[in-house]
Every structure is written in structure tokens, then in C-alpha cells.
Amino acid sequence: MTFTDHLERLTAEAIAAIPAAEAPDVYALSFFIDNEGGDSRRPVLTVGYNTETQVDRTLHNASDPAEARWNYAFWLQNELTVVGDRNSDPAGAAAREEWIRQLGLWYEEPVDGADWVSSVGALAAQIEGRFNQACCQLARSLHATGFIERHVGRPVPVLVHELEYYEGIARRTESANPTGLADDFTAWVRSG
């Protein structure tokens, strides 16, 4: 199984596991991308969601309703799956490393030197870009096949994000969703 197949399978299983009683309250899915242990060779995808009930619970802590709705710090922080995590998904971690090696982007730990630092930065940026593309493509596919709608009850945006929000996050999220579905989120990102 390729890494992208593994990514799709675990993500689909996670979304399908959203409790039916909670699904009507879900207004967005989270594709949170981070690097395991800060290592750019080890990107992971954490799949989660947020609910209207959680927004209501956190309104008093937020600066405004939009922050309570869109700032990941206020979300449920549920981890339906963490794809590529060496502890919880060792098969995915191995498949991810193989995928990065096949892309010709894997690098070994440094010896020393400015040239190495420069080339690693370029490789890390390419790994990040390819991983982000894979996650955006997966979200588009889950929308196109109606998978999200079947399991949540309606189309909801998939936020493809990190802890910090910036223009690149808005563009990724737009790319991952049908036109207009994530407009409220991207407008909020761009307003800040």
C-alpha cells in the first residue's frame, strides 16, 4: 500500500467513525499538519472536527464569535487519527518515509556546514509542499465522491492548517474544498 493510499484509508475511517448523534453538530473538519518531533522529514496529519456546541462553550474565552469558530485553539482537539505518527501509526510512518525517499527528498542528519543547511531547507520545503498537496487532494476527493456528505450529513469545509494561520493556509483550504465552502474561514484568516 502506498503512503497516499494509507493516508486516504485512515482518514476515511476516522471520518466514518464520527458518531452519528454528533454529526449534525459538526460544521468543519480539521486536517492539522505538523512535523513529528519538529522533524520536517516526518509530517503527520491529525484528523478532527469541531461542533457548534463547542463554539458555544468557548465563546466567553474568545475575542469574538469568529475566533471561537475558526481558531483551532478553541476546538475540541479530538484526534480521530494521526496518520504517520511513529507511535500510533508505525505502518504509516514507514510508508511515509518510503514515499519521501521515492520522491528523492529524504535526507540524513547533518554533519555540519552551511551548504548542508541550505540544501536541507530546500528539501524540507519540498516535503512540506508535497505533503500539503496530498492532504488537499485527499480532501477534494472526499468531497467529490460525496464521502464527507454521507458521513457528516452535508458538505462541511476541510481546514488544511497548522497551528498558525496565514495566507498559505487560506489558499490550501480553498484548494481542498469546493468553491465557496470555506469562504467564512478564509475570510477570517485574511482579516487577521
PETA-V496450 format. One line per field, one symbol per residue. ss: DSSP state (H for helix, E for strand, C for the rest). burial: # if it has 24 or more other C-alpha atoms within 12 Angstrom, else .. A space follows every 10 residues. Layout:
# PETA-V496450
ss = ???
burial = ???
This chain:
# PETA-V496450
ss = CCHHHHHHHH HHHHHHCCCH HHHCCEEEEE EEEEEHHHCC CCEEEEEEEE EHHHHHHHHH HCCCHHHHHH CHHHCCCCCC EEECCCCCCH HHHHHHHHHH HHCCCCCCCC CCCHHHHHHH HHHHHHHHHH HHHHHHHHHH HHHHCCHHHH HHCCCCEEEE ECCCCCHHHH HHHHHHCCCC CCHHHHHHHH HC
burial = ..##.###.# ##.###.#.. ..#..##### #####....# ########## ##.##..#.. .....##### ##.###.### #####..... .######.## ....###... .........# ..##..#### ##.####### .##...###. ##..###### ##..#...## ########.. ######..#. ..
